Amino acid sequence: MTKSELIHALAEKQSYLAHKDVELAVKSLLEAMTMALSSGERIEIRGFGSFSLNYRPPRIGRNPRTGESVDLVGKYVPHFKPGKELRERVNATLSQQ
Amino acid sequence: MALTKAVLAERLSEEIGLNKREAKELVELFFEEIRATLESAEPVKLSGFGNFDLRDKNQRPGRNPKTGQEIPITARRVVTFRPGQKLRMRVDAKSRK
């Protein structure tokens, strides 16, 4: 499922917003989530999961083409931990198959 | 303070002009649609934000860390999140400051 398919599905499942406004809403939600993570804030959605940042310490990398070593600074990367309900529902489908 | 569904609903009602109840329902619907899609074994790809993918894990030997007793970890399906380029770049840019 892509973002536009998600927008389409949501537009069909509710009655108070036009398709265009659902599109705005989805973009606004993803923007709010991106903003939170990029300002170092966690996201906690009960039953869905939580997003946090993991730290990658500085390391010496290598340019694969030239073999030259490059100093890479430490950085933060987003991390998602699925919540209980999501874990259970996804796993239940596996055992049904 | 973590970003929660309540904060997201607040933001939607300000930006899209939904009332509190409608905004709350839409936030709930957004996460439910993603969960239901993953539950049906279909990945969700939100361009710019990231991809929620599914991985099937085989059974493997495990151990109860408290008692040391060996118990198999059953086969399961898990959700993994791979942040998109835009999200990774924005998180990285902030963490450099």
N, CA and C atoms of all chains as a GROMACS GRO file, in nm:
protein
  582
    1MET      N    1   0.085  -0.120   0.000
    1MET     CA    2   0.000   0.000   0.000
    1MET      C    3   0.088   0.124   0.000
    2THR      N    4   0.060   0.215  -0.090
    2THR     CA    5   0.137   0.339  -0.097
    2THR      C    6   0.062   0.451  -0.025
    3LYS      N    7   0.126   0.569  -0.017
    3LYS     CA    8   0.062   0.682   0.050
    3LYS      C    9  -0.069   0.719  -0.020
    4SER      N   10  -0.069   0.721  -0.154
    4SER     CA   11  -0.192   0.761  -0.223
    4SER      C   12  -0.302   0.655  -0.207
    5GLU      N   13  -0.264   0.528  -0.198
    5GLU     CA   14  -0.363   0.423  -0.172
    5GLU      C   15  -0.419   0.436  -0.030
    6LEU      N   16  -0.332   0.474   0.064
    6LEU     CA   17  -0.376   0.494   0.202
    6LEU      C   18  -0.476   0.610   0.210
    7ILE      N   19  -0.443   0.720   0.142
    7ILE     CA   20  -0.531   0.836   0.138
    7ILE      C   21  -0.667   0.798   0.079
    8HIS      N   22  -0.663   0.722  -0.029
    8HIS     CA   23  -0.786   0.678  -0.094
    8HIS      C   24  -0.872   0.592   0.000
    9ALA      N   25  -0.805   0.497   0.068
    9ALA     CA   26  -0.878   0.408   0.160
    9ALA      C   27  -0.941   0.487   0.274
   10LEU      N   28  -0.868   0.586   0.327
   10LEU     CA   29  -0.921   0.666   0.438
   10LEU      C   30  -1.036   0.753   0.391
   11ALA      N   31  -1.025   0.806   0.270
   11ALA     CA   32  -1.130   0.893   0.216
   11ALA      C   33  -1.262   0.815   0.206
   12GLU      N   34  -1.252   0.685   0.172
   12GLU     CA   35  -1.373   0.603   0.158
   12GLU      C   36  -1.433   0.565   0.292
   13LYS      N   37  -1.350   0.564   0.397
   13LYS     CA   38  -1.396   0.512   0.526
   13LYS      C   39  -1.451   0.619   0.620
   14GLN      N   40  -1.448   0.746   0.579
   14GLN     CA   41  -1.505   0.849   0.665
   14GLN      C   42  -1.586   0.944   0.577
   15SER      N   43  -1.674   1.019   0.642
   15SER     CA   44  -1.770   1.096   0.562
   15SER      C   45  -1.756   1.248   0.575
   16TYR      N   46  -1.673   1.293   0.672
   16TYR     CA   47  -1.672   1.439   0.693
   16TYR      C   48  -1.564   1.514   0.618
   17LEU      N   49  -1.477   1.443   0.546
   17LEU     CA   50  -1.372   1.512   0.472
   17LEU      C   51  -1.371   1.474   0.325
   18ALA      N   52  -1.346   1.575   0.240
   18ALA     CA   53  -1.328   1.548   0.097
   18ALA      C   54  -1.193   1.482   0.076
   19HIS      N   55  -1.180   1.413  -0.035
   19HIS     CA   56  -1.056   1.342  -0.068
   19HIS      C   57  -0.933   1.432  -0.052
   20LYS      N   58  -0.945   1.554  -0.102
   20LYS     CA   59  -0.835   1.651  -0.098
   20LYS      C   60  -0.794   1.683   0.046
   21ASP      N   61  -0.894   1.692   0.135
   21ASP     CA   62  -0.865   1.724   0.275
   21ASP      C   63  -0.805   1.604   0.348
   22VAL      N   64  -0.844   1.482   0.308
   22VAL     CA   65  -0.783   1.362   0.366
   22VAL      C   66  -0.635   1.360   0.328
   23GLU      N   67  -0.608   1.400   0.203
   23GLU     CA   68  -0.470   1.406   0.156
   23GLU      C   69  -0.390   1.504   0.242
   24LEU      N   70  -0.448   1.623   0.265
   24LEU     CA   71  -0.384   1.722   0.352
   24LEU      C   72  -0.360   1.667   0.492
   25ALA      N   73  -0.461   1.597   0.544
   25ALA     CA   74  -0.453   1.542   0.679
   25ALA      C   75  -0.339   1.441   0.691
   26VAL      N   76  -0.332   1.349   0.595
   26VAL     CA   77  -0.227   1.246   0.598
   26VAL      C   78  -0.089   1.311   0.589
   27LYS      N   79  -0.076   1.408   0.501
   27LYS     CA   80   0.053   1.476   0.488
   27LYS      C   81   0.088   1.551   0.616
   28SER      N   82  -0.014   1.610   0.677
   28SER     CA   83   0.008   1.683   0.802
   28SER      C   84   0.051   1.589   0.916
   29LEU      N   85  -0.010   1.470   0.920
   29LEU     CA   86   0.028   1.372   1.023
   29LEU      C   87   0.173   1.328   1.004
   30LEU      N   88   0.210   1.296   0.879
   30LEU     CA   89   0.346   1.249   0.853
   30LEU      C   90   0.448   1.361   0.878
   31GLU      N   91   0.407   1.485   0.847
   31GLU     CA   92   0.497   1.598   0.872
   31GLU      C   93   0.516   1.618   1.023
   32ALA      N   94   0.408   1.607   1.100
   32ALA     CA   95   0.418   1.622   1.245
   32ALA      C   96   0.508   1.514   1.304
   33MET      N   97   0.498   1.392   1.251
   33MET     CA   98   0.580   1.282   1.301
   33MET      C   99   0.728   1.304   1.264
   34THR      N  100   0.751   1.351   1.142
   34THR     CA  101   0.889   1.379   1.098
   34THR      C  102   0.951   1.490   1.183
   35MET      N  103   0.870   1.595   1.208
   35MET     CA  104   0.916   1.708   1.289
   35MET      C  105   0.955   1.663   1.429
   36ALA      N  106   0.868   1.580   1.488
   36ALA     CA  107   0.893   1.533   1.624
   36ALA      C  108   1.027   1.460   1.629
   37LEU      N  109   1.045   1.364   1.539
   37LEU     CA  110   1.168   1.285   1.540
   37LEU      C  111   1.290   1.372   1.512
   38SER      N  112   1.276   1.468   1.420
   38SER     CA  113   1.394   1.548   1.387
   38SER      C  114   1.426   1.649   1.497
   39SER      N  115   1.332   1.670   1.590
   39SER     CA  116   1.368   1.755   1.703
   39SER      C  117   1.403   1.669   1.824
   40GLY      N  118   1.418   1.540   1.802
   40GLY     CA  119   1.465   1.451   1.908
   40GLY      C  120   1.354   1.398   1.998
   41GLU      N  121   1.228   1.423   1.958
   41GLU     CA  122   1.115   1.381   2.040
   41GLU      C  123   1.068   1.242   1.998
   42ARG      N  124   1.026   1.159   2.095
   42ARG     CA  125   0.972   1.028   2.063
   42ARG      C  126   0.828   1.037   2.014
   43ILE      N  127   0.781   0.930   1.948
   43ILE     CA  128   0.640   0.921   1.910
   43ILE      C  129   0.586   0.795   1.976
   44GLU      N  130   0.475   0.806   2.048
   44GLU     CA  131   0.418   0.689   2.114
   44GLU      C  132   0.271   0.674   2.076
   45ILE      N  133   0.241   0.574   1.996
   45ILE     CA  134   0.104   0.548   1.953
   45ILE      C  135   0.062   0.413   2.010
   46ARG      N  136  -0.024   0.417   2.112
   46ARG     CA  137  -0.061   0.291   2.179
   46ARG      C  138  -0.128   0.194   2.082
   47GLY      N  139  -0.084   0.069   2.085
   47GLY     CA  140  -0.142  -0.034   1.999
   47GLY      C  141  -0.079  -0.038   1.860
   48PHE      N  142  -0.005   0.068   1.828
   48PHE     CA  143   0.062   0.072   1.698
   48PHE      C  144   0.213   0.054   1.716
   49GLY      N  145   0.271   0.142   1.795
   49GLY     CA  146   0.414   0.129   1.822
   49GLY      C  147   0.475   0.262   1.858
   50SER      N  148   0.606   0.261   1.880
   50SER     CA  149   0.674   0.385   1.913
   50SER      C  150   0.794   0.406   1.822
   51PHE      N  151   0.819   0.533   1.795
   51PHE     CA  152   0.935   0.571   1.715
   51PHE      C  153   1.031   0.646   1.806
   52SER      N  154   1.157   0.612   1.798
   52SER     CA  155   1.256   0.684   1.877
   52SER      C  156   1.382   0.696   1.792
   53LEU      N  157   1.486   0.755   1.849
   53LEU     CA  158   1.611   0.769   1.775
   53LEU      C  159   1.716   0.677   1.833
   54ASN      N  160   1.791   0.614   1.746
   54ASN     CA  161   1.908   0.536   1.790
   54ASN      C  162   2.033   0.612   1.748
   55TYR      N  163   2.132   0.610   1.836
   55TYR     CA  164   2.257   0.681   1.807
   55TYR      C  165   2.356   0.588   1.739
   56ARG      N  166   2.414   0.634   1.631
   56ARG     CA  167   2.523   0.560   1.564
   56ARG      C  168   2.653   0.636   1.594
   57PRO      N  169   2.744   0.574   1.669
   57PRO     CA  170   2.866   0.646   1.708
   57PRO      C  171   2.954   0.677   1.586
   58PRO      N  172   3.044   0.777   1.601
   58PRO     CA  173   3.132   0.811   1.490
   58PRO      C  174   3.218   0.690   1.452
   59ARG      N  175   3.250   0.676   1.325
   59ARG     CA  176   3.333   0.563   1.284
   59ARG      C  177   3.417   0.604   1.164
   60ILE      N  178   3.514   0.521   1.134
   60ILE     CA  179   3.594   0.547   1.016
   60ILE      C  180   3.539   0.462   0.903
   61GLY      N  181   3.486   0.530   0.801
   61GLY     CA  182   3.431   0.460   0.687
   61GLY      C  183   3.535   0.452   0.576
   62ARG      N  184   3.496   0.387   0.468
   62ARG     CA  185   3.589   0.374   0.357
   62ARG      C  186   3.515   0.401   0.227
   63ASN      N  187   3.577   0.479   0.141
   63ASN     CA  188   3.521   0.497   0.008
   63ASN      C  189   3.541   0.367  -0.068
   64PRO      N  190   3.429   0.299  -0.101
   64PRO     CA  191   3.444   0.166  -0.162
   64PRO      C  192   3.516   0.171  -0.297
   65ARG      N  193   3.513   0.285  -0.362
   65ARG     CA  194   3.576   0.294  -0.494
   65ARG      C  195   3.728   0.311  -0.482
   66THR      N  196   3.769   0.403  -0.394
   66THR     CA  197   3.912   0.434  -0.387
   66THR      C  198   3.983   0.364  -0.271
   67GLY      N  199   3.903   0.312  -0.175
   67GLY     CA  200   3.964   0.246  -0.060
   67GLY      C  201   4.013   0.347   0.042
   68GLU      N  202   3.996   0.475   0.014
   68GLU     CA  203   4.039   0.581   0.103
   68GLU      C  204   3.955   0.581   0.231
   69SER      N  205   4.013   0.608   0.346
   69SER     CA  206   3.931   0.610   0.467
   69SER      C  207   3.876   0.750   0.492
   70VAL      N  208   3.751   0.753   0.542
   70VAL     CA  209   3.680   0.879   0.565
   70VAL      C  210   3.631   0.880   0.710
   71ASP      N  211   3.647   0.991   0.780
   71ASP     CA  212   3.593   1.003   0.915
   71ASP      C  213   3.444   1.031   0.907
   72LEU      N  214   3.362   0.946   0.968
   72LEU     CA  215   3.218   0.971   0.969
   72LEU      C  216   3.176   1.012   1.110
   73VAL      N  217   3.098   1.121   1.117
   73VAL     CA  218   3.055   1.171   1.248
   73VAL      C  219   2.941   1.082   1.302
   74GLY      N  220   2.918   1.089   1.432
   74GLY     CA  221   2.807   1.015   1.492
   74GLY      C  222   2.676   1.074   1.443
   75LYS      N  223   2.573   0.991   1.437
   75LYS     CA  224   2.444   1.045   1.392
   75LYS      C  225   2.328   0.967   1.455
   76TYR      N  226   2.210   1.027   1.446
   76TYR     CA  227   2.089   0.962   1.496
   76TYR      C  228   2.010   0.904   1.380
   77VAL      N  229   1.955   0.784   1.398
   77VAL     CA  230   1.868   0.725   1.297
   77VAL      C  231   1.735   0.686   1.362
   78PRO      N  232   1.624   0.704   1.287
   78PRO     CA  233   1.492   0.670   1.342
   78PRO      C  234   1.479   0.519   1.364
   79HIS      N  235   1.409   0.482   1.472
   79HIS     CA  236   1.387   0.342   1.503
   79HIS      C  237   1.240   0.321   1.540
   80PHE      N  238   1.179   0.213   1.488
   80PHE     CA  239   1.039   0.184   1.519
   80PHE      C  240   1.029   0.053   1.596
   81LYS      N  241   0.954   0.057   1.707
   81LYS     CA  242   0.928  -0.064   1.783
   81LYS      C  243   0.778  -0.090   1.778
   82PRO      N  244   0.735  -0.198   1.710
   82PRO     CA  245   0.592  -0.226   1.698
   82PRO      C  246   0.527  -0.246   1.834
   83GLY      N  247   0.405  -0.199   1.850
   83GLY     CA  248   0.331  -0.216   1.975
   83GLY      C  249   0.267  -0.353   1.981
   84LYS      N  250   0.213  -0.385   2.098
   84LYS     CA  251   0.160  -0.519   2.125
   84LYS      C  252   0.050  -0.559   2.025
   85GLU      N  253  -0.047  -0.469   2.006
   85GLU     CA  254  -0.160  -0.505   1.918
   85GLU      C  255  -0.112  -0.531   1.775
   86LEU      N  256  -0.023  -0.444   1.725
   86LEU     CA  257   0.029  -0.462   1.590
   86LEU      C  258   0.105  -0.594   1.579
   87ARG      N  259   0.191  -0.622   1.677
   87ARG     CA  260   0.269  -0.747   1.676
   87ARG      C  261   0.177  -0.868   1.673
   88GLU      N  262   0.074  -0.863   1.759
   88GLU     CA  263  -0.014  -0.979   1.770
   88GLU      C  264  -0.098  -0.999   1.645
   89ARG      N  265  -0.150  -0.890   1.589
   89ARG     CA  266  -0.236  -0.904   1.471
   89ARG      C  267  -0.159  -0.952   1.350
   90VAL      N  268  -0.037  -0.898   1.331
   90VAL     CA  269   0.045  -0.938   1.217
   90VAL      C  270   0.085  -1.084   1.229
   91ASN      N  271   0.114  -1.126   1.350
   91ASN     CA  272   0.159  -1.262   1.374
   91ASN      C  273   0.043  -1.362   1.365
   92ALA      N  274  -0.077  -1.318   1.401
   92ALA     CA  275  -0.195  -1.405   1.395
   92ALA      C  276  -0.222  -1.446   1.251
   93THR      N  277  -0.198  -1.354   1.157
   93THR     CA  278  -0.220  -1.385   1.016
   93THR      C  279  -0.128  -1.498   0.971
   94LEU      N  280  -0.005  -1.498   1.024
   94LEU     CA  281   0.092  -1.601   0.986
   94LEU      C  282   0.043  -1.739   1.030
   95SER      N  283  -0.008  -1.746   1.153
   95SER     CA  284  -0.048  -1.878   1.202
   95SER      C  285  -0.176  -1.930   1.136
   96GLN      N  286  -0.252  -1.837   1.072
   96GLN     CA  287  -0.372  -1.882   1.001
   96GLN      C  288  -0.340  -1.944   0.866
   97GLN      N  289  -0.222  -1.910   0.814
   97GLN     CA  290  -0.190  -1.954   0.678
   97GLN      C  291  -0.145  -2.100   0.672
   98MET      N  292   0.849   1.523   2.644
   98MET     CA  293   0.712   1.486   2.608
   98MET      C  294   0.708   1.417   2.472
   99ALA      N  295   0.640   1.305   2.467
   99ALA     CA  296   0.633   1.229   2.341
   99ALA      C  297   0.513   1.275   2.259
  100LEU      N  298   0.525   1.260   2.129
  100LEU     CA  299   0.413   1.288   2.039
  100LEU      C  300   0.313   1.172   2.050
  101THR      N  301   0.187   1.205   2.080
  101THR     CA  302   0.083   1.102   2.098
  101THR      C  303  -0.034   1.128   2.003
  102LYS      N  304  -0.130   1.036   2.004
  102LYS     CA  305  -0.248   1.051   1.920
  102LYS      C  306  -0.324   1.179   1.956
  103ALA      N  307  -0.327   1.210   2.085
  103ALA     CA  308  -0.398   1.331   2.129
  103ALA      C  309  -0.336   1.457   2.068
  104VAL      N  310  -0.202   1.462   2.067
  104VAL     CA  311  -0.133   1.578   2.010
  104VAL      C  312  -0.156   1.585   1.859
  105LEU      N  313  -0.152   1.470   1.794
  105LEU     CA  314  -0.175   1.466   1.649
  105LEU      C  315  -0.317   1.513   1.616
  106ALA      N  316  -0.415   1.470   1.696
  106ALA     CA  317  -0.554   1.510   1.673
  106ALA      C  318  -0.571   1.661   1.690
  107GLU      N  319  -0.506   1.713   1.793
  107GLU     CA  320  -0.508   1.858   1.820
  107GLU      C  321  -0.459   1.934   1.697
  108ARG      N  322  -0.348   1.888   1.643
  108ARG     CA  323  -0.287   1.952   1.528
  108ARG      C  324  -0.377   1.945   1.404
  109LEU      N  325  -0.440   1.828   1.385
  109LEU     CA  326  -0.530   1.813   1.270
  109LEU      C  327  -0.649   1.906   1.281
  110SER      N  328  -0.702   1.918   1.402
  110SER     CA  329  -0.820   2.002   1.415
  110SER      C  330  -0.785   2.149   1.390
  111GLU      N  331  -0.661   2.187   1.425
  111GLU     CA  332  -0.619   2.325   1.396
  111GLU      C  333  -0.594   2.347   1.247
  112GLU      N  334  -0.530   2.248   1.183
  112GLU     CA  335  -0.487   2.269   1.045
  112GLU      C  336  -0.596   2.243   0.942
  113ILE      N  337  -0.681   2.144   0.967
  113ILE     CA  338  -0.779   2.107   0.866
  113ILE      C  339  -0.918   2.157   0.903
  114GLY      N  340  -0.932   2.210   1.025
  114GLY     CA  341  -1.061   2.262   1.066
  114GLY      C  342  -1.163   2.155   1.101
  115LEU      N  343  -1.112   2.040   1.148
  115LEU     CA  344  -1.203   1.936   1.197
  115LEU      C  345  -1.232   1.963   1.342
  116ASN      N  346  -1.349   1.916   1.392
  116ASN     CA  347  -1.369   1.929   1.535
  116ASN      C  348  -1.289   1.819   1.606
  117LYS      N  349  -1.279   1.832   1.737
  117LYS     CA  350  -1.195   1.741   1.817
  117LYS      C  351  -1.227   1.594   1.793
  118ARG      N  352  -1.357   1.563   1.791
  118ARG     CA  353  -1.399   1.424   1.778
  118ARG      C  354  -1.361   1.368   1.640
  119GLU      N  355  -1.386   1.448   1.537
  119GLU     CA  356  -1.354   1.404   1.400
  119GLU      C  357  -1.203   1.385   1.383
  120ALA      N  358  -1.127   1.478   1.438
  120ALA     CA  359  -0.981   1.470   1.426
  120ALA      C  360  -0.929   1.345   1.496
  121LYS      N  361  -0.986   1.316   1.611
  121LYS     CA  362  -0.945   1.199   1.688
  121LYS      C  363  -0.977   1.071   1.609
  122GLU      N  364  -1.097   1.070   1.548
  122GLU     CA  365  -1.136   0.954   1.468
  122GLU      C  366  -1.045   0.933   1.349
  123LEU      N  367  -1.006   1.043   1.286
  123LEU     CA  368  -0.922   1.033   1.167
  123LEU      C  369  -0.782   0.982   1.203
  124VAL      N  370  -0.728   1.029   1.315
  124VAL     CA  371  -0.596   0.982   1.361
  124VAL      C  372  -0.603   0.831   1.389
  125GLU      N  373  -0.712   0.792   1.456
  125GLU     CA  374  -0.733   0.650   1.487
  125GLU      C  375  -0.742   0.567   1.358
  126LEU      N  376  -0.818   0.620   1.263
  126LEU     CA  377  -0.838   0.552   1.134
  126LEU      C  378  -0.707   0.538   1.056
  127PHE      N  379  -0.626   0.641   1.062
  127PHE     CA  380  -0.496   0.643   0.994
  127PHE      C  381  -0.408   0.525   1.042
  128PHE      N  382  -0.393   0.513   1.175
  128PHE     CA  383  -0.309   0.405   1.226
  128PHE      C  384  -0.376   0.269   1.208
  129GLU      N  385  -0.509   0.266   1.217
  129GLU     CA  386  -0.579   0.138   1.199
  129GLU      C  387  -0.565   0.088   1.055
  130GLU      N  388  -0.569   0.179   0.960
  130GLU     CA  389  -0.557   0.138   0.819
  130GLU      C  390  -0.418   0.076   0.793
  131ILE      N  391  -0.316   0.136   0.853
  131ILE     CA  392  -0.180   0.082   0.837
  131ILE      C  393  -0.171  -0.055   0.903
  132ARG      N  394  -0.225  -0.065   1.026
  132ARG     CA  395  -0.225  -0.195   1.097
  132ARG      C  396  -0.297  -0.302   1.017
  133ALA      N  397  -0.418  -0.269   0.968
  133ALA     CA  398  -0.500  -0.368   0.896
  133ALA      C  399  -0.430  -0.413   0.768
  134THR      N  400  -0.362  -0.320   0.701
  134THR     CA  401  -0.290  -0.356   0.579
  134THR      C  402  -0.175  -0.452   0.611
  135LEU      N  403  -0.100  -0.420   0.717
  135LEU     CA  404   0.011  -0.508   0.758
  135LEU      C  405  -0.043  -0.643   0.804
  136GLU      N  406  -0.158  -0.640   0.870
  136GLU     CA  407  -0.220  -0.764   0.916
  136GLU      C  408  -0.255  -0.853   0.796
  137SER      N  409  -0.293  -0.792   0.684
  137SER     CA  410  -0.326  -0.870   0.564
  137SER      C  411  -0.200  -0.907   0.486
  138ALA      N  412  -0.085  -0.891   0.550
  138ALA     CA  413   0.045  -0.933   0.495
  138ALA      C  414   0.094  -0.843   0.382
  139GLU      N  415   0.036  -0.722   0.373
  139GLU     CA  416   0.081  -0.628   0.269
  139GLU      C  417   0.166  -0.518   0.331
  140PRO      N  418   0.286  -0.490   0.277
  140PRO     CA  419   0.368  -0.382   0.330
  140PRO      C  420   0.307  -0.244   0.303
  141VAL      N  421   0.344  -0.143   0.381
  141VAL     CA  422   0.294  -0.006   0.363
  141VAL      C  423   0.413   0.085   0.335
  142LYS      N  424   0.408   0.154   0.222
  142LYS     CA  425   0.520   0.238   0.180
  142LYS      C  426   0.478   0.383   0.174
  143LEU      N  427   0.525   0.461   0.272
  143LEU     CA  428   0.488   0.602   0.279
  143LEU      C  429   0.606   0.686   0.233
  144SER      N  430   0.602   0.723   0.108
  144SER     CA  431   0.711   0.794   0.043
  144SER      C  432   0.757   0.915   0.127
  145GLY      N  433   0.885   0.926   0.152
  145GLY     CA  434   0.940   1.037   0.229
  145GLY      C  435   0.948   1.007   0.378
  146PHE      N  436   0.855   0.923   0.426
  146PHE     CA  437   0.856   0.890   0.568
  146PHE      C  438   0.927   0.756   0.591
  147GLY      N  439   0.876   0.652   0.527
  147GLY     CA  440   0.943   0.522   0.541
  147GLY      C  441   0.853   0.408   0.502
  148ASN      N  442   0.911   0.289   0.502
  148ASN     CA  443   0.836   0.168   0.466
  148ASN      C  444   0.818   0.077   0.586
  149PHE      N  445   0.695   0.028   0.603
  149PHE     CA  446   0.669  -0.077   0.701
  149PHE      C  447   0.666  -0.209   0.625
  150ASP      N  448   0.764  -0.293   0.651
  150ASP     CA  449   0.774  -0.420   0.581
  150ASP      C  450   0.748  -0.534   0.676
  151LEU      N  451   0.728  -0.653   0.618
  151LEU     CA  452   0.702  -0.772   0.700
  151LEU      C  453   0.814  -0.873   0.677
  152ARG      N  454   0.855  -0.937   0.783
  152ARG     CA  455   0.957  -1.042   0.772
  152ARG      C  456   0.908  -1.166   0.843
  153ASP      N  457   0.922  -1.279   0.776
  153ASP     CA  458   0.888  -1.406   0.840
  153ASP      C  459   1.013  -1.466   0.900
  154LYS      N  460   1.004  -1.495   1.030
  154LYS     CA  461   1.119  -1.552   1.101
  154LYS      C  462   1.094  -1.700   1.126
  155ASN      N  463   1.194  -1.781   1.102
  155ASN     CA  464   1.182  -1.924   1.132
  155ASN      C  465   1.194  -1.947   1.282
  156GLN      N  466   1.151  -2.065   1.324
  156GLN     CA  467   1.171  -2.101   1.466
  156GLN      C  468   1.321  -2.110   1.494
  157ARG      N  469   1.362  -2.065   1.613
  157ARG     CA  470   1.503  -2.076   1.650
  157ARG      C  471   1.514  -2.107   1.797
  158PRO      N  472   1.627  -2.165   1.837
  158PRO     CA  473   1.641  -2.198   1.979
  158PRO      C  474   1.657  -2.073   2.063
  159GLY      N  475   1.592  -2.070   2.177
  159GLY     CA  476   1.604  -1.956   2.268
  159GLY      C  477   1.629  -2.007   2.408
  160ARG      N  478   1.636  -1.915   2.501
  160ARG     CA  479   1.666  -1.953   2.638
  160ARG      C  480   1.592  -1.858   2.731
  161ASN      N  481   1.535  -1.910   2.834
  161ASN     CA  482   1.477  -1.823   2.937
  161ASN      C  483   1.593  -1.760   3.014
  162PRO      N  484   1.607  -1.628   3.001
  162PRO     CA  485   1.724  -1.563   3.061
  162PRO      C  486   1.726  -1.577   3.214
  163LYS      N  487   1.610  -1.596   3.273
  163LYS     CA  488   1.606  -1.604   3.419
  163LYS      C  489   1.646  -1.743   3.468
  164THR      N  490   1.592  -1.847   3.403
  164THR     CA  491   1.616  -1.982   3.452
  164THR      C  492   1.726  -2.055   3.372
  165GLY      N  493   1.760  -2.002   3.254
  165GLY     CA  494   1.861  -2.067   3.172
  165GLY      C  495   1.806  -2.186   3.094
  166GLN      N  496   1.676  -2.210   3.112
  166GLN     CA  497   1.613  -2.325   3.045
  166GLN      C  498   1.599  -2.299   2.894
  167GLU      N  499   1.630  -2.399   2.813
  167GLU     CA  500   1.617  -2.383   2.669
  167GLU      C  501   1.473  -2.401   2.624
  168ILE      N  502   1.421  -2.301   2.548
  168ILE     CA  503   1.287  -2.312   2.493
  168ILE      C  504   1.291  -2.255   2.351
  169PRO      N  505   1.221  -2.321   2.256
  169PRO     CA  506   1.225  -2.271   2.118
  169PRO      C  507   1.149  -2.139   2.105
  170ILE      N  508   1.202  -2.046   2.026
  170ILE     CA  509   1.128  -1.924   1.989
  170ILE      C  510   1.054  -1.961   1.861
  171THR      N  511   0.921  -1.957   1.870
  171THR     CA  512   0.839  -2.007   1.758
  171THR      C  513   0.853  -1.918   1.633
  172ALA      N  514   0.820  -1.976   1.517
  172ALA     CA  515   0.820  -1.900   1.392
  172ALA      C  516   0.722  -1.785   1.405
  173ARG      N  517   0.757  -1.670   1.352
  173ARG     CA  518   0.667  -1.556   1.363
  173ARG      C  519   0.686  -1.457   1.249
  174ARG      N  520   0.586  -1.372   1.232
  174ARG     CA  521   0.596  -1.264   1.133
  174ARG      C  522   0.611  -1.133   1.210
  175VAL      N  523   0.708  -1.053   1.172
  175VAL     CA  524   0.732  -0.927   1.243
  175VAL      C  525   0.731  -0.808   1.147
  176VAL      N  526   0.699  -0.691   1.201
  176VAL     CA  527   0.698  -0.566   1.124
  176VAL      C  528   0.834  -0.500   1.140
  177THR      N  529   0.895  -0.458   1.030
  177THR     CA  530   1.016  -0.378   1.041
  177THR      C  531   0.988  -0.244   0.974
  178PHE      N  532   1.054  -0.139   1.023
  178PHE     CA  533   1.036  -0.006   0.964
  178PHE      C  534   1.169   0.039   0.908
  179ARG      N  535   1.168   0.077   0.781
  179ARG     CA  536   1.288   0.132   0.721
  179ARG      C  537   1.262   0.279   0.688
  180PRO      N  538   1.325   0.370   0.762
  180PRO     CA  539   1.298   0.513   0.740
  180PRO      C  540   1.336   0.553   0.598
  181GLY      N  541   1.256   0.642   0.540
  181GLY     CA  542   1.282   0.692   0.406
  181GLY      C  543   1.396   0.793   0.407
  182GLN      N  544   1.445   0.822   0.289
  182GLN     CA  545   1.558   0.913   0.273
  182GLN      C  546   1.532   1.050   0.337
  183LYS      N  547   1.411   1.104   0.312
  183LYS     CA  548   1.380   1.238   0.361
  183LYS      C  549   1.379   1.240   0.515
  184LEU      N  550   1.317   1.138   0.575
  184LEU     CA  551   1.313   1.131   0.722
  184LEU      C  552   1.454   1.116   0.778
  185ARG      N  553   1.533   1.026   0.719
  185ARG     CA  554   1.670   1.005   0.767
  185ARG      C  555   1.752   1.132   0.757
  186MET      N  556   1.736   1.204   0.645
  186MET     CA  557   1.813   1.326   0.627
  186MET      C  558   1.774   1.434   0.727
  187ARG      N  559   1.642   1.445   0.753
  187ARG     CA  560   1.598   1.550   0.846
  187ARG      C  561   1.639   1.518   0.989
  188VAL      N  562   1.635   1.391   1.027
  188VAL     CA  563   1.678   1.351   1.160
  188VAL      C  564   1.829   1.373   1.175
  189ASP      N  565   1.900   1.336   1.071
  189ASP     CA  566   2.046   1.349   1.072
  189ASP      C  567   2.088   1.496   1.079
  190ALA      N  568   2.020   1.581   1.000
  190ALA     CA  569   2.055   1.723   0.997
  190ALA      C  570   2.040   1.786   1.135
  191LYS      N  571   1.930   1.749   1.203
  191LYS     CA  572   1.905   1.804   1.335
  191LYS      C  573   2.009   1.755   1.436
  192SER      N  574   2.047   1.626   1.423
  192SER     CA  575   2.136   1.571   1.525
  192SER      C  576   2.278   1.625   1.512
  193ARG      N  577   2.308   1.692   1.403
  193ARG     CA  578   2.441   1.752   1.386
  193ARG      C  579   2.454   1.883   1.461
  194LYS      N  580   2.336   1.943   1.493
  194LYS     CA  581   2.341   2.076   1.556
  194LYS      C  582   2.376   2.066   1.704
   0.00000   0.00000   0.00000
